[in-house]
Amino acid sequence: MRRWLAALFLMALPAEAAEEVVADLSQSRVGINATFNGSEILVFGAVRRNYPVSPAGELGVVITVAGPSTPVVVRKKDRTAGIWVNTEAVEVDRAPSFYQIVTTGPLNELVSATEDLRHGITIDRAIRSVGAPVTVGNAADFTEALIRIRTNDGAYAVQEGGVTIQKDTLFRANVALPANLTEGNYTTRIFLTRNGDVVSRHTTTIHVSKVGLERFLHALAHESPLIYGLLSLAIAIAAGWGASTVFRYIRG
Amino acid sequence: MQFYLPIAEVSVNAFVLLGIGGLVGILSGMFGVGGGFLITPLLFFVGIPPAVAVATSANQIVASSISGVLAHLRRKTVDIRMGLVLLAGGLIGAALGVWVFNILRQLGQVDLLVTLCYVVFLGIIGALMFVESLRALRRTRGGALPPRRKHNWVHNLPFKMKFRTSGLYISVIPPVMVGLCVGVLAAVMGVGGGFIMVPAMIYLLGMPTKVVIGTSLLQIIFVTAFTTLLHATTNQTVDMVLAVLLLVGGVVGAQFGTRLGTMLKAEQLRIALAALVLLVCGKLALDLLLQPSELYSLTPLRPV
């Protein structure tokens, strides 16, 4: 595969004086079946350029994988009359369920603040919060808490140095998808940076969907909930009766 | 062995779920409680989202209760007539409870109120049962006969009915009221309500302990079946794979539990249930009183 990529690089036609990133994934579809226990995706690619000498600055690669975004309500507990109760709440408009950053080196050296703002690379930028109510003085604490909780769960992570780069041209990285993956499209972005500037980017998608029994049950539960509910009850009744009969048989 | 749950969208160890189901099944068969007050917190602990945990445990309780009730039916320790009277109240109560639950959800403090409900009810019932059964245990040790049941206000109400299995001739109003209260709590707290009904039947209605368990299970089957259907149709939070894993453990456990229950004395059974109720109550109370390690909590909304 690497040889093939090298050939691809050599064949690259000179078009303009710029570097371009060419990349692909080891799999663009992830099927969640009953025994799904996480998956590992290999992101690999090459830098295509039409001049022999590298430009100034060190080459950097930043890979981000983002799960589907949803609004999230962040609640804060406070002590009221001796017990801990949810008092304040802030709705974060958009937060990805999963966000991983894999880079060749320290992220703040590879991407400048302006580029980060433009492309939304760091976790802080990937989350959008605008609708904080006026009554909540420190809305930033809520966004921070969201990042902290998801980082502790392993959903958000930064892996600096996780991308290996060879001869300033070929790169590869492993992204681990956890077992508690949600369905949806996982946007994968690959940024090529020099001196803190993004010189090229490539976007691709990993489609995560349930397959087999998991898919059937999920669809049934949402499309014909009454049948699903009755089926659940039927299973419960059959199991209860079955166990009773079996045990009576064993004892008898 | 890891299993990915289609509705909960998490991957969990199948043996852990079988174990939880088995444990709760044993308790269900022994005490006539559905075990909802125990299974739901245990599922939170293994990482199942609360909404799915509440809905699915209702489904699992149906299975273990059926398994238990069949065992009791063969032993003729089910007062079917009493069960039906309780059920009539229970279904009205459940409908009422769903209505209350929706109001609470709009106020945004449903978690707190559910926890407070648990602490208050488990605390009161646990403490009362504990004290009473300790006293009863001491009496039997002393060799004295337990005092005859006194006639209280319960016995002076109209619409009297004969409950032969329980050996009672009382008004239908108290059982209907008990069923109604349990129905409300079942819908609000997401449990079968056995832990409230069992003491109410013993102390309020004066039913014999042996009959109470089977009768309570009979009523629980219908209330939890109703709750399961309600959750499945309104929130789509019943996870069938999770339910199957729990109920395989549960039905087997319930059979063992029923056997264990017959080996123990009524007083011992009651004291054990009281201790268990108090334990869960204490744990929930501590959660409310101690400072949590993480002050913030996340609730992802559905994408718009």
Interface residues (C-beta under 8 A of the other chain):
Chain A: I32 N33 A34 T35 F36 N37 G38 P68 S69 T70 P71 V72 V73 V74 R75 K76 K77 D78 R79 G82 I83 W84 V85 N86 A89 E91 A95 S97 F142 A145 L146 R148 I149 R150 A179 N180 L181 T182 E183 K210 L213 E214 R215 L217 H218 A221 H222 P225 L226 Y228 G229 L230 L231 S232 L233 I235 A236 I237 A239 G240 W241 G242 A243 S244 F247 R248
Chain B: M1 Q2 F3 Y4 P6 I7 E9 V10 S11 G47 N59 Q60 V62 A63 S64 S65 I66 S67 G68 L70 A71 R74 G108 Q109 D111 L112 A225 T228 L229 H231 A232 T233 T234 Q236 V238 M240 V241 A243 V244 L247 V248 V251 V252 A254 Q255 D287 L288 L289 L290 Q291 P292 E294 L295 Y296 S297 L298 T299 P300 L301 R302 P303 V304
